[in-house]
Amino acid sequence: MQASAFVLFGATGDLAKRKIFPALYNLHLEGKLPERFAVFALGRKPFNDELFRVHVAESLGRFSRKGKENAAAIADFAARIQYHVLDARDPESYIRLKHAVEKRETELGLPGNRLFYLSVAPEHFGPIAMHIRESGLGNEDGRTRLVIEKPFGHDLASARSLNDTLGRAFPSDDIYYIDHYLGKPMVQNLQALIASNPVLKAVLNNHYVANVQITASETVGVEARAGYYDQAGALRDMFQNHMLQLLMMTARHSEVYDKRKIIDSVYPVNKDEAANHIVRGRYAAGEIEGNAVPGYRDEPGVDPQSNTDTYVAARLQLDDPIWRGVPFYIRTGKRLSEKSTRIVFVFKNPLESHSSEDPVRNYLSINIQPNQSVDFQLNLHGLNGEIQPVPLHFATDAEEVPEAYELLLFDALHGDPTFFAHWDEIELSWKWVQPILEAFEERIVPLHAYPAGSNGPLAADRLLAEQGFAWVEHG
Ligand code: BG6
């Protein structure tokens, strides 16, 4: 990999502490960073290099996947970091930064490859990108790239305007939109799993699959993020981005591999019919792992009159040669019974004539987290003469699974955009979601309560029951 400079805006923030520095450190431990590599950590707080390195060392001790106790490696990594106080609105700040970056690049013999990572509030994305361009910080002979994190806009119009602004500052090929779900190893593995197993490839289509279920459930509530979350809700926070990216990754196949084509093939749902296809929920008080927890409106920082969703389930249909007629059920929510992200292909009823109330099920579950595993639910005649489920289970060693940010930062440093969200996909996702957002705002879709610790609103069960299906739950 080419020597480069990593310029991190928002270096004193939560994401930097929990994810970005630990990911860089793990790459450092594995020898995956270039030998000549400089990190410029930028923030408003008055740290100096020494104090900031201590702060990073503490974060690594808490949040790194490995090497938490390796003081020598931590010190070695921290020595690559320089801290600079930066006022993101002040053009002079960028000129000073440019000089500091140039000085360090000369010292280390770096060719001017710069990766700018904006881990800041979304209103700063456009202004910072423009300052980078106008100050000349982004106009060097080497390769420059811009990495940003969601939210990419609040709706279709604001997302387009953000992309226009960024496009004035950086060539579109050099803008890397992170969707950290695309960095999860099992998500990256999906297509290889299908392509390298003809037995799967042969059956994952509308001849054999009755429905596909994509779940991302969390046990956490709104945590300390009410200021952001209460304006966003589950539809913007998880559905428009992570869930629709999971849909694209799941549904693409050898004939239609381009994710844009997949999202473009999803039949639109109009505002007026949204209530027939979408279920919206908000958690009420309940219990998580034996502990009583408050309802969403009673969470600190949440407006007691809030009308925000913490759960969304949707039924989508694709106009696609192999998936036509197969419903895709997608759901995500907070304060549910378990932390689990998984994709389940439910096969058509193997025993149409089976009379039991509990239908015989044959399905393939690809489990993305917390553990990476694959479950294949088969059936066998038991000794009692009844058909009984026989699960086949395969799991990978959790210790060795890299974090999404490690894979994504490595790719960004290499200039490999494969597992980033591309603007066309983001725009098409917003386009699909926009009428639903409006239906939510105009309260056309009812907001159902569900107790914390449950599997979500009962209305989400009805969404499947209408077509004779049920969610595949664990346990
Ligand atoms: C983030 C959302 O993008 O993803 C959070 O803003 C959510 O609300 C998080 O908790 C979930 O990520 P993961 O990797 O824990 O499934």
Residues whose N, C-alpha, C, O or C-beta is under 5 A from the ligand:
A	BS01	BG6	D237
